[in-house]
């Protein structure tokens, strides 16, 4: 089997209204989409959220990575990952270039599973047939007060979720405590509440002060209380709280995740397959974490992460966004998106490959 062609391109999907988290406001979501085709006609797909850099990611794929993999056997995922990474190590260890590698590697695994005639999670070990999910939301909008936040969370409970996540950190600590209190009151004492600060606090003191104010409302974890580069600061926060820190959505390779664990910066790890280097590297991260009984709760991208979480023993749960919340919108270009059942669990895809088939008409509509 031989790779005949690689193409990558950006798409941009507008939001109906601006949405904010602690330190950023968004009006659209852009992704880089990569296709890898073999001479026999098999095609694999990969993608990554661009945060306004999707054209750069696509350019990196076509200019730097396509020449590495074209003419090669797509099933040689470990070797091709190493050649893509090592061949660009001076410029490609982190950030958008690693996202570019992620898209290609995802496509290679898609082809590998299709060639084997197996769903990806079965090819990787088949640990589960469905995985638990939580409803992610609680973003900020200009017209959304406490009642709007309560209504949103109530909807998630009606859908069958017993775990929800909300954003914190955009407003004062007192205001955020009121928001967290409202959500806890809405979901009751027996359900699980997750918090996400997107790295907003600049020091251990600020982060600990805010996070301790949330303690009476029994959060299961606080995600990214400080920016991920401040690993020692993150470790100080993790050590100071009665509930754990989760992080990793913006982190790169297994080496960086090992540092997060070794320094005590995170109790729950959140690798994103579209960010950390693709499926090859995501599995290395998850398997290393399993040696220390560290749970994996991947960030976003439920369509692909469902298959990956279903292949490992230390999977915790999947992050899921309802499309009508107008926050994460990639499902607009997916033919048959995965979705939770009425108990909040997501059944694993059963077709060969990773199961994420893209809608050609929608890709054309949102092409940049």
Secondary structure as GFF3:
##gff-version 3
##sequence-region A 1 368
A	DSSP	beta_strand	3	21	.	.	.	ID=ss1
A	DSSP	beta_strand	24	38	.	.	.	ID=ss2
A	DSSP	beta_strand	43	49	.	.	.	ID=ss3
A	DSSP	alpha_helix	54	60	.	.	.	ID=ss4
A	DSSP	pi_helix	61	65	.	.	.	ID=ss5
A	DSSP	alpha_helix	66	69	.	.	.	ID=ss6
A	DSSP	alpha_helix	77	86	.	.	.	ID=ss7
A	DSSP	alpha_helix	95	116	.	.	.	ID=ss8
A	DSSP	alpha_helix	120	123	.	.	.	ID=ss9
A	DSSP	beta_strand	130	136	.	.	.	ID=ss10
A	DSSP	alpha_helix	146	158	.	.	.	ID=ss11
A	DSSP	beta_strand	163	167	.	.	.	ID=ss12
A	DSSP	alpha_helix	173	187	.	.	.	ID=ss13
A	DSSP	beta_strand	192	196	.	.	.	ID=ss14
A	DSSP	alpha_helix	204	214	.	.	.	ID=ss15
A	DSSP	three_ten_helix	215	217	.	.	.	ID=ss16
A	DSSP	beta_strand	219	223	.	.	.	ID=ss17
A	DSSP	alpha_helix	231	240	.	.	.	ID=ss18
A	DSSP	beta_strand	244	247	.	.	.	ID=ss19
A	DSSP	alpha_helix	254	262	.	.	.	ID=ss20
A	DSSP	beta_strand	268	269	.	.	.	ID=ss21
A	DSSP	alpha_helix	279	290	.	.	.	ID=ss22
A	DSSP	beta_strand	295	296	.	.	.	ID=ss23
A	DSSP	alpha_helix	302	309	.	.	.	ID=ss24
A	DSSP	beta_strand	318	320	.	.	.	ID=ss25
A	DSSP	three_ten_helix	323	325	.	.	.	ID=ss26
A	DSSP	three_ten_helix	330	333	.	.	.	ID=ss27
A	DSSP	beta_strand	345	347	.	.	.	ID=ss28
A	DSSP	alpha_helix	360	366	.	.	.	ID=ss29
###
